[in-house]
């Protein structure tokens, strides 16, 4: 049985639940200083808010295509064991309940000259995650610093009203560089000639943008790049079976966080994490959807979290339609079997 090198995934990605106070306060207990924090209010409608270290106080949101910018009232600082929220109601209303999804990269980042323009990159190559910042320009190759070819890219303009657009190596149909899918929309996967081509396409060091990819050529841009790491993260595609005894999806670890989207239908993305699932037993299913401002949905009987993956327990077309194809990104709570030094104790299901 293969061992995973990252024995404690929560030192690199973690979920924090908290209640707002309406005044600036620190959220601790993350276990590391995060470089990307994604916050959603759970008990009422609100926008998703994202802040990352290379962008300073600039924020993004997936639930709207409107222009965004610098505003420290959402998150005012990244701290050694968490972050400090300001006074904005989307991140810290008095009595509001919130979830914060946190990832570690490599601080504010450094210059990367792998592409045709200089980018700022904060990367954790061992965990297959990088944050990229650049100024949009026609026909450019963007250095991503990931240490390998990305399997998932999500990009958004900070300064202009453009979509939050993505690409994945597991998508099918047309040429690899033509495929795209939006995080900020419910539409199915699309194809446009040379959407991500640049000069070299998507490689181990760069990804391309050009005039056909308008959303990636406007103003200050931020991109999030991922690749699968054994026992820690997984990007994949599964096909639904339309049955309450649903599809099992193998990840090679016990998931703590899963995001997925039907690629051949007009369904939103869904996010499940084990911190919001109060009942420790399976099945579970408290969902939030990045494309919507809706409060958390308590759909509690839809997913089993297992020691080596997850299993769908529903017939919902947005998660398990018969013959539907679904793109997913998952992170580990613990690997199926950790590295030497932990006595090789396997993970257990919920």
Protein Blocks (a to p, Z undefined) as FASTA:
>chain_A
ZZdfblblmlmgccdddddehiacddehkopacfbdcdddfkbccddddddfklomaccd
fkbcbdcdddfklpmcdcfkbccddfbfklopghiacddddddfehnbpadfkbmbdcdd
dddfknopacddddddehiaddehlopacfbdcdddfkbccddddddfkbgeijfklgcc
dfkbcbdcdddehklnmmnopafkbccddfklmmlmgcjaddddddddehkaccddddde
hiablcdddehiacfbdcdddfkbccddddddfklmmblcdcddddcdfkbcbdcdddfb
lbccdfkbccddbfbfklmpghiacddddddfbdfbdcehilopacddZZ
